[in-house]
């Protein structure tokens, strides 16, 4: 009876020590915004071939234009990469 009691006490202590052990979680930052989006419709990231929403959205972020229009004004383009025309 003493051996069973000792084994059960050790088992309970081990389970309790596991319950209070610190977890090994990844350290996260509070000021990071993670955005997930479905990009399975991308056919190409070539600006001449991209026509789907995801491809065009990514192309707009990685390629710059020679001329660009200011927000809301489509009558006179402004220089972006070009210096003159």
C-alpha positions in Angstrom: 0.0 0.0 0.0 2.8 2.4 0.7 4.3 1.8 -2.8 1.0 2.6 -4.5 0.5 5.6 -2.4 4.0 6.9 -3.2 3.6 6.3 -6.9 0.2 8.1 -6.9 1.7 11.1 -5.0 4.6 11.3 -7.5 2.2 11.1 -10.4 0.0 13.9 -9.0 3.0 16.1 -8.3 4.3 15.6 -11.9 0.9 16.5 -13.3 0.7 19.6 -11.2 4.2 20.7 -12.1 3.3 20.3 -15.8 0.3 22.5 -15.3 2.3 25.3 -13.8 5.1 25.1 -16.3 5.6 28.2 -18.5 4.4 27.8 -22.1 6.8 28.2 -25.0 4.6 30.5 -27.1 5.9 32.8 -29.9 6.5 36.3 -28.8 4.1 38.6 -30.7 4.1 42.3 -31.3 1.0 44.4 -30.7 1.7 46.9 -33.4 1.8 44.5 -36.4 -1.2 44.1 -38.7 -1.3 40.9 -40.6 -3.6 40.7 -43.6 -4.5 37.5 -45.3 -6.0 37.3 -48.7 -6.7 34.6 -51.3 -4.2 34.9 -54.1 -5.1 31.7 -55.9 -6.5 33.6 -58.9 -3.0 35.1 -59.9 -2.0 34.0 -63.4 1.0 36.3 -63.8 2.7 39.1 -62.0 3.8 40.5 -65.4 2.0 43.9 -65.7 1.3 43.3 -69.4 -0.5 39.9 -68.6 -2.1 40.6 -65.2 -5.8 41.2 -65.3 -7.2 39.6 -62.2 -7.7 41.6 -59.0 -4.9 40.0 -56.9 -2.3 40.3 -59.6 -3.1 43.9 -60.5 -3.0 44.8 -56.7 0.4 43.3 -56.2 1.7 44.8 -59.5 0.6 48.3 -58.3 2.8 47.8 -55.2 5.9 46.5 -56.8 6.0 48.4 -60.1 6.1 52.2 -60.6 4.7 54.0 -63.6 6.3 56.6 -65.8 3.3 58.9 -65.3 0.7 58.8 -62.6 -2.5 60.7 -61.9 -3.1 62.4 -58.5 -6.0 61.1 -56.5 -9.3 62.2 -58.0 -7.7 64.2 -60.9 -7.6 62.4 -64.2 -7.2 65.4 -66.5 -3.4 66.1 -66.1 -0.8 63.3 -65.3 2.1 64.0 -63.0 5.6 62.6 -63.4 6.4 59.5 -61.5 9.5 57.9 -63.0 9.7 60.0 -66.1 11.4 63.4 -66.0 9.9 64.8 -69.2 7.9 63.8 -72.2 
